[in-house]
Amino acid sequence: MILEALKELTKHGFLKGLAKEALAFTEQKGRFTIFAVVDALTRLSQQFVYAGERAEADMKAARLFELVPAA
């Protein structure tokens, strides 16, 4: 499942290192959901030096919610 998630994240424009770090974070927390992955990505984006990079990463993360089927 992790490998599939890693492929999906890189397909959506996330660098492999950041994707791996986010997935490791979600595993540590014991919650492997799209919501946990987006949370991890936005938390990790806070480490970026430039605000533009943070905003871009946060927008990419938010777009992942589009993968969730409507109820």
C-alpha positions in Angstrom: 0.0 0.0 0.0 2.8 2.4 0.8 4.5 1.8 -2.6 1.2 2.5 -4.3 0.7 5.7 -2.3 4.3 6.8 -3.1 3.6 6.3 -6.8 0.4 8.3 -6.6 2.0 11.2 -4.8 4.9 11.4 -7.3 2.4 11.2 -10.1 0.7 14.3 -8.6 3.9 16.3 -8.5 5.4 15.6 -5.1 9.1 15.0 -4.9 9.9 11.4 -3.9 11.8 12.4 -0.8 8.9 14.6 0.5 6.4 11.8 -0.3 8.4 9.2 1.5 8.7 11.5 4.5 5.0 12.2 4.6 4.1 8.5 4.3 6.6 7.7 7.1 4.9 10.3 9.3 1.5 8.8 8.7 2.8 5.4 9.5 4.2 6.6 12.8 0.9 8.1 13.7 -0.9 4.9 12.8 -3.4 6.6 10.5 -3.0 5.8 6.9 -5.8 7.7 5.2 -5.9 10.4 2.5 -6.6 12.9 5.3 -3.5 11.8 7.3 -1.3 12.1 4.2 -2.6 15.6 3.4 -2.0 16.6 7.0 1.5 15.2 6.9 2.3 17.0 3.6 1.1 20.3 4.9 3.0 19.9 8.2 6.2 19.1 6.2 5.6 22.1 3.9 6.1 24.4 6.9 9.8 23.5 6.8 10.2 25.1 3.3 12.2 28.3 3.3 10.1 30.2 0.8 6.5 31.0 1.2 5.8 30.4 -2.5 7.1 26.8 -2.2 4.9 26.3 0.9 1.8 27.6 -0.8 2.4 25.4 -3.9 3.0 22.3 -1.8 -0.2 23.0 0.3 -2.2 23.5 -2.9 -0.9 20.2 -4.3 -1.8 18.5 -1.0 -5.3 20.0 -1.0 -5.9 18.7 -4.6 -5.4 15.2 -3.3 -8.8 15.4 -1.7 -10.2 15.3 -5.3 -9.2 11.6 -5.2 -11.7 10.9 -2.5 -15.0 9.6 -4.0 -18.1 11.7 -3.3 -20.4 10.2 -0.7 
